[in-house]
């Protein structure tokens, strides 16, 4: 599983990145968490508001920081892992 945090590198983006890493640790799912600041790549996803969260190429959140628990649910849903 690949999880991307899209944004300019601002504090909100950093907070989302840390929450995503913590959510991966909590689920135990094998996932790579990356930061993407390349505006061309962000626009290619159709994202107009950052920070944004992408799981396996699918944009799952834009313009806000979902809670760690929300991210855990997103990961589990996409990985098929039981809650």
FENFEN-V754951 format. One line per field, one symbol per residue. ss: DSSP state (H for helix, E for strand, L for the rest). phi: phi as a letter, one per 20 degrees, with the letter a starting at -180 (. if undefined). psi: psi as a letter, one per 20 degrees, with the letter a starting at -180 (. if undefined). A space follows every 50 residues. Layout:
ss = ???
phi = ???
psi = ???
This chain:
ss = LEEEEELLLLHHHHHHHHHHHHHHHHHLLLLEEEEELLHHHHHHLLLLLL LEEEELLEEEEELLLLLHHHHHHHHHHHHLLLL
phi = .dddddreofgfffffgfffffffgffmffbddcdcdffffffffnedcd fcccdlndfdacmbdffgfffgffffffenffe
psi = ppppopaijrgggggggghgghggghhjqoqppqpoiohggghhijpipr qqppplippipqjroqrghghgggghghijqq.
